[in-house]
Amino acid sequence: MAALQLEEKLVCAICLELYREAVTLPCGHNFCRTCIEDHWRRQEVDCPQCRTPFTQRPALHKNGALCEVVEALRAAERQLAAVKPVPGPSRAALCPRHGRALELYCRTEKLCICCACTVDQCQDHRRVMPDVERKEQEKRLEKQLEENWRQAVQAEEQLQELQQRSDEIQSPSFGAPGLSLSVYAHLHCSQLEPPPPTQNSVHILALAVSEKVTCLLRALEAQRDKALQSIEQEKAAALAQARETRKWLQDHLEYLAQHTQQIQELLTCPDDMNFLQRALLLIPPGSLAPVPSLTWDEDAGQLKELKKTLDQIYQLLMKDEIGPVSLGDADPGLKECRRPLESVPRPMSTLRKELKQNYRNLTFDPDTANHHLYLSCQNQRVKHGSRAQHATQPGRFQLWQVLCTQSFEAGKHYWEVEVSDHSVTLGVTYRGLARQNLPGQTDNIGRNSCSWGLRVQEDGYQAWHNGEAQRLLGKPGHLLGMELDLPVGRLSFYSLEPQIQLLHVFNAVFTQPLYPVFWLCEGRTVTLCQLPGAKPYSGPQEESLIPS
């Protein structure tokens, strides 16, 4: 009997098993290291037993004496099990607080509890019978199985598209500039006219022409080699991006398979209490982010220099003087020739044209700007400075944030933002977003149920809502777009450079007017891009006037 009581004292309050590498919290309670770390990943940083909150995650120190006692108890159990099985109730069926049998489920604390808990800790909590809660959990797990299957199919399709694009990049015809350069040189050389007769002899004239053509060939060969090297570098970078994305998709597929197997095994568990305890430990996989497209910019690096050099070579050939000519004679400040080369403008993508049909010119609300934020350009630009710019007043954010003056409660809207660097958050929120600064918070955009945000980081993006973050793939850009479709309930974020790319989509039921909101770190600048002739938004009555 004494051994059984001792064993109950050596049980982790989270997994209800004997301690595995017991660690001690500042409040004095002990837990398995893996159990408490998993608990803090999914919930607030506090003690699961006494609910003592911690401002930051405390360091975990191994309780050596307790670990030795647990090991001694396990050794005694193994010796006893070799003789006869130990009768008595299962440890998993006892309440860690009162040592009684677990009979109910507390939905408030998401724990299995005993009858004594209903009088003490869980008096005003929502409680149900274990079989009722199991039915709800089974429905949730079955929906998760469907979501896992959908994501697996989508990930397989993305892997196939990624492989197809990688094969195209590795094909010998990818990026071969030979034809373009030969046509380019032919068009320019065809514009050369024979020089007018001069006093020079035919022999001297032939030498001059030969010297110029030789210099042209040398310059073209040098620039060809540089351009081919640049293409190989771009190709290697694109393939490296493809390998990284493929690895991420394969890891996601592997986790989906493991999670699906865990759910299927859990659904066959006969014991309700054991089912609920194990269901709490399941961590669902995150949503499948869009795979970034593999791009190749023809106007970057050596290719841009190649076009510039060809223009300079053409101007050198049009010179009248005769003598040795080298590529170094090309002056960047030369006047344009009579028929200069003009770069062909890139057409705007169809998607961006469609988005700009609902473009809104926004301005920042100076009454909400944090006192370190400086507004300029008619409240269309905000910069974070080290000195306070405004006096503190109730309507201002204590965090480094600012709202826009405009709000939206109906219709479709789109706006674009230019950021100077990373460490910027942009999103939308209800008017009631908290203004005060809480300990441990840099910003509160997406940290609650009333706001949605996108954090621009140095190595990518993070989508935030309701305190949950989702890491997104993609290289951070300086020009971003946001589309708010209120009839559908959709908020979309786009990266606009070097080409338009969908970063993330939030789907929600918006019940209040939404204000664009921004957070920016020290030294950062955010500019609201203005589109001349954009139609202003005057409220929901405008939407009713639009013909269907």
N, C-alpha and C positions, 0 to 999 in steps of 0.2 A: 504493500500500500504506500509506504514511504517512497519507494522508487518511482511509483506512478506519479505521486505529487511532485517529486523532484523533476521528472520528465516534463510535466506541464509547465513548470517554471522556465524550462529551457527551450520553449517553443517560440519561433518567430511569429509576431502578431500579424504579419502580412501573408506568408505562405502556409502558416499553421503547421510547420514542420520543424524538426530540430535545427538549431542554428547551423548554417554553412558559412564559415568565416564571419563570426559575430563581430560587429562594429558598434561603437557607442556614440550616441548623439550628445550634444551639450546638455540636454534635459535629463540625461541619465538612462534613457531607454536603449535597448539593444535590438538590432535587426540583422538579418543576413545582408551582406554587402550588396549582392546583386538585387535583392528585393527592394532595399531603400533607394538604390540608384534608379531602378525601373519606376518606382513610385514617384520620384521627383521628376522624371522625364515626362510623366503623364499628368501630374497634378502640381499644386503649389508646393514650395519648399517649406515643409513643416514636419512635425512628428506625427506619424499616423496613429499613435496610441494616445498621447495627451493633447494633440492638436496645437502644440506650441509653434508659432510661426518663426521663421528665420529670415532676416533681411537679405542674407546671401547664403548660398549653399555651404554648410560647414564642412571642414575637413573630417574625413572618416578615419578613425584610429581603431586598429584591431584590438579586441578585448582578449588578450592572450589567456588569462585565467579561465574565462568562460569557455573559450575554444577547447582548452584542455579538459574541462569538466564534461563538455559535450562529447568529445572523443572517447573519454572513459565510459560514459553512459552508452555510447554506440557499441563499444567493445563488449560491455556487459550484456547488452541486448543480443549481440551475435552469439555469445556463449550460451545465453539462455534459450535462444531460438534453436540451437543445435540439440537441446534436450527435449523441449516441448514448446508449442506456440503459446504466446502470452494471451490469455483471455482478456476481455474488456472492450470498451467502446473505442472506436477509431479516433486518433488525435484530430483528424480533420473535422470531426463533428462536435468539437468542444469550443465554447466561446473563449477567446483569449482574455476577456475582461473578468468574467465571472466563473469560468470553468464549467458552465452548464452546456447542455446539448443545444446545438443550433436549430432553431425552429422557424424563424422568420427571416425575411430579407428587407433591409432598409434601403429604399431607393435614394434617400437624401445623401447617405454616406456611401452607398454602393458597397455594402458589407452584409454578410450573413450574421444575424444576431440571435440572442436567446431571449427568453421572456423577461429576464432581469434587466436587459438593456432598454426595454420599452418603458420601464419605470424611471430609469436613470438617464443615460446619454441620449437615447432615441425617443424621448417622450413625445415631442411635437413633430417627429419626422414622418415621412410617407412610408408606410410598411405594408407589405403584401406577403401572401403565402409563397413558398418557394416554387410550387408548381405553376402559379400564375406568372411569376417573374420569368421562369424558364421558357414559357410559351412566347413571351415578348422577346427574350434573348434569341430564341430559335428563329423567330421571324427576322430579326436583325441580321443574324448570321447567314440565313438563306439569301437575303438581299445582298450581303457582302459576297457570297459565292457568285451570284449573278454579275456583280460589279467586277470581281476578279476575272471571270470568264471574258467579260467585255474588254477589260484592259489587256488581257492576254492576247486576244484577237487583234486589238489595235496595235499592240507592241510588235506582234509578228508582221503585220502589214508595214509598220514603220521600218522594221529591220529589212524587209524585202526592198522597200524604196531606197533605203540607205545603201544597200548592197548594189542596187542598180546604178545609183548615182556614183558610187565609188568606182564601179566598172567603167562608167563613161569617162570619169576623170583619168583613169589609168590607161584608157585607150590611146593609141598613138596619135589619133587625129585631134585630141583635146588641146585647145589653146595653141595649135600650130600657126605661127604668124607668117609663115613663108609666103603664102599666096597674097595675104593682105599687104605685106611689105613690098613684094614685087609689083603688084598693081599700083601701090602708092608711089614707088619710085618711077614706074613707067609713066604715070600721069604727070609727074613733075618734070621728068626729062623730056616728055613730048612737048612741054610748053617752051623749051629752049629754042630760040631762033638763032640761025647762024649770025655771027657778028658781022657788022658792015665792013667793007674793004678798008684797010688801013695801009700805012706806009710800011708795016712789018712784012717781012718776007713770008712766003708760004711755009718755009721750014720752021721759023720761029712760032708762027701761028699754030702749026701742028704740035709742036712741043708744049705750048701753053695748054691746048685742049687736052692733050694726053695727060699732062700733070694734073689738071683739074679733075678729070674723070678718075684717075688713079686715087686721088684724095677722096673722091666720092665713094669709091669702092672700099677703101680702107675704113672710112667712117661707117659705112653701112655694115661691114663685116663686124666691126667692134660693137656697134649697137645691137646687131643681131645676136652676138654672143651674150651680151648683157641681158637682152630681152628673154632669150631662151633660158638663161640661168634664173631670171626672175619668175618665169613660168614654172620652172621646176620647183622653186621655193614655194610658190603659191599652191602648186599641186601637193607638195609634201604637207603643207599646213592644212589643206582641206582634207587630205587622207588621215592626218592625225586627229582632226576634229571628228571625222567619221568613226575612227577607232574608239575614241572616248565616248561618243554617243552610243555606239554599238555595245560597249562594255556596260554602260548605264542601263540600256534596255535589257540586256541579258541578265544583269543583276536584279532588275525589277521583275522580270519573268520568273527568275528563280525564287524570289521572295513571294510572288503571287502563288506559285506552286506549293511552297511550304505552308503559307497561310491557309490555302484551300485545304490541304491535307489536315492541318490542325483543326479547322472547323468541322470537317467531315468526321474526324475521330471524336471531337467533342459532342457532336450531335448524337452519337451512339452511346454516350455515357448514361448509365441507368440512374445514378444517384443525383438528385436535384442540387443538394448542397455542393457536392464536388463539381457539378456542371457550372454553377454560378461562380464558385471560387476560381476555376480555371478560365471561365469566360472573361473575367476582369483582367486577366494577364495578357489577353490577346491584343496585340497592337495592329490595327488595320493598315494596309499599305496606303501611301499617299496617292493622289490622283496622278494620272499619266500626263505629263506636260508635253506641249507640242515640241516636236523635234526640230531644231534649227536647221534651216536649209544650208547646203554646202554652196558657198558663193565664190565667185572669182571675178575680181574687179579689173576690167581692162584698162581703166584710167589710173591705176595705182602703180607706184614703183617705177621700174625701168621702162615699162611700156609708155608711160606718160613722157618720160625723158626721151624715148625714141621718137615720138611724134614731134617733140620740140626740136630735136636735133635735125630731123628731116627738113623742117621748115628753114632752119639755119643753113643747112647745106644747099637748099634751093636758092636762098638769097646769095650765097657765095658764088654759085654758078652764074648768077645774073650780073655779078660785078664786071666792070669793064677792064680793070687792070689785069695785066698779064704777069705771071710770076708764080713762084712756089706758093701753094695754098695748103694749109693744114686745118684740122678741125679746131685747133686753138684760136684761129683767126675769127671764129664766129663770135660776134659781139651780141650779148643778150639784149642790148639796147638798140639794135638796128631798127630802122623804120620798117614798117610793113611794106612788102612789095606790092606791086599793082594788083596782084591776084592772090591775096593771102589765103592760107588754109584756115578754115573755120571748123571748130569742133562741132560735131552733130549733137544738139541737145538731147538729153535723155527724156523720153516721154514719161509723163507722170503715170503711175500704175492706175489701173481701172479701179481697184479697191480704194485708193486714196482719193480719187476723184469722187467716188460715191460717198465717202465719208465726209468730204468737204461740202457736200450739199446741205449738211446740217451744222455747219461751223458756227461757233459762238465766240465772239471776242469778249474775253473776261478781264476783270480788273481785281486787284487785291483790296480787301477791306482794311483800311488803316486802323480802325477801332479795335480790331482783333489781333493785330500784329504784336508779337513779343517785343519788349523794349530793346532787344538787341538787333531787330530787323529794320533795315532802312529801305523805304519804298522810293522809287523814282520812275521816270518816264511815264508820267500820268498814272501812277499806281499799276503799271504793267510789268515792273521789274522789282524784285526784292533781293537784298543782299544781307548776309549775316556778318555783322561787325563785332569787334571786341568791346566797343563802348556802347553804353545804353543810349538809344536814340529817342525814346519816349518815356514819359512818366507812367508808372504802374497804375492801372485802373482795373475795375472789376471785369470789364468785358475782354481784357487782353489775355492771351495765353501766357502762362508762366513757362510753358515749354516753348522751344524755338519753332513756333508754328504760326500760321496765318490762314484765314479763310478768304474766299473770294466774295465779292459783293453779290454776285448773281447766285440764284438757287433755281433748281429745276424740280418740278413735280409732275410733269407729263411730257410726252413726246420723245423724240430722239435728238441727241445733242453730241457734238464732237468739238474738241479743242486740242491744241498742240502746245507743248511746253519744251523749252530749251533749258538744260541744266549745265552748269559750268563744270561739274565734276561729280564723282560718286558721293555717297553718304547723304542722299536726298530721298525723301519719301513723298509721294504724291498719291492722292486718293480722293474720296468723297465721304461726306459724313452728314448726319443730322445736325441741326442747329445746336442741340443740347450736348455736344461733345464737351467733356470736362475740361476746364481751363487750368485747374491747379496742377502742380507738379508733384507726382508721387515718387517715393524713394525707389531707386533702381530703374526708373523709366527715362528713356531719352525722348520718346514720343509716344503718343497714345493712338495713333492712326492705325486701325485694324486690330488694336488690342482689346476690343470690346465688340458687342453685337450691333453697335450703331454706326460703325465706320468700316471702310474697306480701303486698303492701301497697297502700294507697290514700293518696296525699298530698293533703291539703286545702290548696289554695293560695288566694291572694287573688282570682285571676281564674278559678278552675276547679279541676279535679282532674287528678291524674296516677296511672295504674295502673303499679305496678312489680313486675317479677319477673325473676330471672336477669340483673339489671343492665340491663334494657331498660325504657324508660318509654314510656307511651302517653298522650297528652294527651286529655282527655275534655271534652266540652261540658257546660255546666250551671252555674248560679249556686250557689256554695258555701252550704250550709246548716249549721245548728248541731246538728241531730238526724239521726243516721245509723244505719242498721241493717246487720247482717252475718248472712248465712245460710251455714252450712257443711253441705253434703250429702255426707257421706263415701261412702255406697254408690254414688252417681253420680259422685263426684269433681268437685264443683263448689263454688266459693266466690263468693258474690254480695254486692255492695255496693249499698245503697239510700240515697237521700236521702228523708227522711220529711216535709219541710216545703217549701212549704205543702201538698203532697200527695205521696204515695209515688211514687217514680220510680227505676227500675233504672239504676244508674250504670255498672257493669261486672261481668263474669263471668269468672272464671278456671276453666279446665277442666284438671285434672291428676290424676295417680295419686298419692295420698298414702300413703306407706309407713311413716310414724311418727306417734305422737300429736302433735296440733297444739295449740299454746298461743296464745291471743290476746296480741298484743304492741302496744305503743303508743310513739310518740315525740312529744314536744311541745317547742316552742320556749319561750324564756324568757317568763314572764308568762302562759302558757297554762294552762288547766284542762281536764281530761277527767273526766267523770263516767260511771260504769257505771250505767245505768238499771235499777231493780229493779221487777219485776212481782210483786205480791203473789200468792201461791199458785202461782208457777211451779214446775214439777216439777224437782227437782234431778237432775243427771246423775251416776250412780254408776259408770259404766264400761261396757264392751262387753257384760257379762253382762246388763245391763238390756235391751239391744236384743233379746236372744234370748228374753226373756219376753214381748215384745210380740206378740200374735197377728197372723198374716198375714191 
